[in-house]
Amino acid sequence: MPKKGILAVISGFSGAGKGTLVSELVKRYGYAISISATTRPPRDGETEGKEYFFKTKEEFKQMIKEGKLIEYAKYVDNYYGTPKDYVLSQINNGRDVLLEIEMQGALQVKENFSDVSLIFITPPNAEELKRRLVNRGTETADIINKRIARAVEECSYMNKYDYIVVNDNLNTCVEQMHGLLQSLHFTKNNQELLIKSISDNFRSFL
């Protein structure tokens, strides 16, 4: 029977392991992931159209003007946003879509999609967060301090999320996330779609 996919937003502190977690969910279970647009420069190994669509600030502002983003936010001097068409086409074709985006964008998506689920990823403690940021080796000490300060601010918004998941062990967290995501198919909106599909099928059988 036809089913509508779910939309889940995954956010969390910078360095919490969101990207690795999402990559594992895609690899193991075939979730669709929306590729975000950003104005930040590529890191080593990142390619256009795979990790991000890399845009100039002028190009990004034009996308906003034309309504081509379902959300966007500015984070540490750069813009990030989610292209609209890909997300809607995947959901309508029955695929489960994960959006890995920052908190500002997540709350924008919640305004546009009432049945979206917001999931916040956190390390077990602040010491572990700093260790992961340092070990990543991609940013200066000043940027790392900014990210930790931002994490402190973000703590006050965690209660706006539907679910909080602690990423202490990657394999355990992946399995917990998969179970959580599959349970979202039993939300009220998806149940109503299933009822309609079954009812239509039985009526056509007569």
C-alpha positions in Angstrom: 0.0 0.0 0.0 1.2 3.5 -0.7 2.7 5.3 2.3 4.0 8.8 2.9 7.5 9.1 4.2 8.4 10.8 7.4 10.4 14.0 7.9 12.8 14.1 10.8 15.1 17.0 11.7 18.4 16.1 13.4 20.2 18.8 15.2 22.7 19.0 18.0 25.8 20.6 19.4 28.6 21.1 16.9 30.9 18.1 17.5 28.1 15.8 18.8 28.6 13.4 15.9 25.5 14.3 13.9 27.1 13.8 10.5 28.6 10.4 11.3 25.3 9.3 12.9 23.3 10.3 9.8 25.8 8.7 7.4 25.5 5.4 9.3 21.6 5.6 9.2 21.8 6.2 5.4 24.3 3.4 4.8 22.6 0.8 7.0 18.9 1.5 6.5 18.6 3.6 3.3 17.2 6.8 4.7 17.1 9.7 2.3 19.1 12.7 3.3 18.6 16.2 2.0 21.8 18.0 0.9 21.9 21.4 2.3 23.1 24.6 0.7 25.8 26.6 2.5 28.0 29.6 2.1 30.9 28.2 4.1 34.0 27.0 2.1 34.4 23.2 1.5 36.6 21.3 4.0 39.2 18.9 2.7 37.5 16.0 1.0 34.1 17.7 0.6 32.6 17.9 -2.9 29.9 19.9 -4.5 26.5 18.1 -4.5 27.6 15.4 -2.1 28.2 17.0 1.4 26.7 20.4 0.4 25.7 22.7 -2.4 28.3 25.4 -2.0 27.0 28.9 -2.7 28.2 32.4 -2.5 26.3 34.7 -0.2 24.8 36.4 -3.2 23.5 33.1 -4.6 22.1 32.1 -1.3 20.2 35.3 -0.8 18.7 34.8 -4.3 17.5 31.4 -3.2 15.8 32.9 -0.2 14.2 35.6 -2.4 12.8 33.0 -4.8 11.4 30.8 -2.0 13.6 27.8 -2.9 14.4 27.0 0.8 12.2 25.4 3.4 14.5 26.8 6.1 17.7 28.7 6.4 19.9 30.0 9.2 23.1 31.9 9.8 25.7 30.1 11.9 29.2 31.2 12.8 29.2 33.8 9.9 27.9 31.5 7.2 24.4 30.6 5.9 22.9 27.1 5.7 19.6 26.1 4.1 17.5 23.2 2.9 16.3 23.1 -0.8 12.5 22.6 -0.9 11.9 20.4 -4.0 14.1 17.4 -3.0 12.5 17.1 0.4 8.9 17.2 -0.8 9.5 14.8 -3.7 11.1 12.2 -1.4 8.4 12.3 1.2 5.6 12.1 -1.4 7.3 9.0 -2.9 7.3 7.2 0.5 10.9 7.7 1.5 11.9 8.8 5.0 13.9 12.0 4.9 16.5 13.2 7.4 17.5 16.8 7.7 20.7 17.5 9.5 20.4 21.2 10.3 21.0 23.8 13.0 18.5 24.8 15.6 17.3 28.0 13.9 16.4 26.0 10.8 14.8 23.2 12.7 12.3 25.5 14.3 11.5 27.0 10.9 10.8 23.6 9.5 8.5 22.9 12.5 6.5 26.0 11.5 6.1 24.7 7.9 5.5 21.0 8.6 3.4 20.3 11.6 4.1 16.5 11.6 7.9 16.8 11.5 9.8 15.3 14.4 12.7 17.2 15.9 15.6 15.1 17.3 18.5 16.6 19.2 21.8 14.8 19.5 24.1 15.4 22.4 27.4 13.9 23.7 27.3 12.6 27.3 29.0 15.7 28.7 30.8 19.0 27.9 34.3 17.4 28.3 33.5 14.9 25.6 32.2 17.6 23.3 35.5 19.6 23.5 37.5 16.4 23.0 35.6 15.7 19.8 36.0 19.2 18.5 39.8 19.2 19.1 40.2 15.8 17.6 38.4 16.8 14.4 41.4 19.0 13.7 39.6 21.3 11.3 39.2 24.5 13.3 41.3 26.9 15.4 41.1 27.1 19.2 39.1 30.4 18.8 36.4 28.7 16.7 36.3 25.7 19.0 35.7 28.1 22.0 32.9 29.8 20.0 31.3 26.5 19.3 31.3 25.5 23.0 29.9 28.9 23.9 27.2 28.4 21.3 26.4 25.0 22.8 25.8 26.6 26.2 23.3 28.9 24.6 21.6 26.1 22.7 20.9 24.2 26.0 18.0 26.5 26.7 16.3 25.4 23.4 16.6 21.7 23.8 13.0 21.5 25.3 11.6 22.6 22.0 12.7 19.3 20.5 10.5 16.2 20.5 13.4 13.8 21.4 16.8 14.0 22.9 19.3 11.2 22.0 22.7 10.8 23.8 25.5 9.8 21.3 27.9 8.0 23.6 28.5 4.9 21.6 28.0 5.2 17.8 26.6 1.7 17.1 24.2 1.9 20.0 23.1 5.4 19.0 22.5 4.3 15.4 20.2 1.5 16.5 18.3 3.7 18.9 17.8 6.3 16.2 16.5 3.7 13.7 14.0 2.4 16.2 12.9 5.9 17.0 12.5 6.9 13.4 10.5 3.8 12.4 8.1 4.5 15.3 7.3 7.8 13.7 5.3 6.0 11.0 2.6 5.5 13.6 2.0 9.2 14.1 -1.6 10.5 13.8 -1.1 11.9 10.3 0.4 8.7 8.9 -2.3 6.6 10.6 -5.0 8.7 8.9 -3.3 8.1 5.5 -3.2 4.4 6.2 -6.9 4.3 7.2 -7.8 6.1 3.9 -5.7 3.8 1.8 -7.3 0.6 3.4 -10.8 2.0 3.2 -10.4 2.9 -0.4 -9.0 -0.5 -1.1 -12.0 -2.3 0.5 -14.5 -0.1 -1.2 -13.0 -0.8 -4.6 -13.1 -4.6 -3.9 -16.9 -4.6 -3.7 
